[in-house]
Amino acid sequence: MLKLNGSVLGPRPTETEVEQPFPLKVVPDWDEQVKRASEVCRHIDRHLDYEAASRLLLDRNDFVPVHLCPEQRVTMVTDVYADCRS
């Protein structure tokens, strides 16, 4: 028993080690999420590359979704949504 400022504390809890494989699984379906995120990025890149190829741009890496017209944005978002829902 430990005493602290006149009060009695119980025994210290014993620490038990839990055997868990590394790396720890924080997200159970991590591999599936990475696969789907890669597909979404591929769709976005494909749309941006297609639109950048039809324009005269000084730097193709500077072409982002903000530069798309509303119709092109809707098409890209629809493709991304369809990929996420499948």
N, C-alpha and C positions, 0 to 999 in steps of 0.2 A: 504494500500500500504506500502511496505517495501522499505527502501533505503539502498543500500549497495555501499559504495565507490562512492557516488554521482549519481549512476544510480537507477532508479526506477524499482522495481520488481513488478510483478502482484500479485494478491491475492494468498495465498497458496491454492493448490488444496485440495478439501475435500476428505477424504478417505472413500471409500464405502466398506463395508464388503460383501464378496461374500459367500453365504451359499453353502457349498459343503460337501457332506457326507465324513466321515472318514472311512477307509483309502482312500486317494486320488487315483484315478485311473490314474496311470502314463502310464501303458501299458494296452490298452483296453482288450486284449486277454491274460492276464497274466496267468489265470488258464489253458488255453490250452497250453501255452508255458511250464508251469511247468509240465504238464502231458506228453508232448512230450519229455522234457528233462529227466524226470524220466524213460521213455521207453528207451531212448538212453543209459542212465547209466546202466539200467538193461541188455541191450544187451552186453555192454562192460564187465560188471561184469561176465556175463554168459560165454563169450568167455575166459576171463582170468581164471575163476574158472575151466573150462573144461581143458584148457591147463596146468594149475598148478597141477591138479589132476594126469596128466599123467607123471609128472616130479618129480624127487627127489629134493625138495626145502627145505632149512632150515627154511625159513620164507615165507609163502604163501602171506603175506601182502606186501612183497617186489616185487612181480611179477607184472610188469607193461607192457603196450603195446610194449615198446622198446624191451622186451625179446622175442617177437613173431617173427617167421620166416616170410619172405615176403608173402608166401601163406596164412599163418594165418592172417596176417595184412589185406590182400586183402579181405579175407572172412569176417573179422570183420567190415571193412569199408563198404563193400557191404551191410551187414545186417543193419548197422546204417543208411546208405543212403536210403535203402528201407523203413526203419521205418520213416525217416524224410520226405520222399516224399509221404507217404500214407496219 
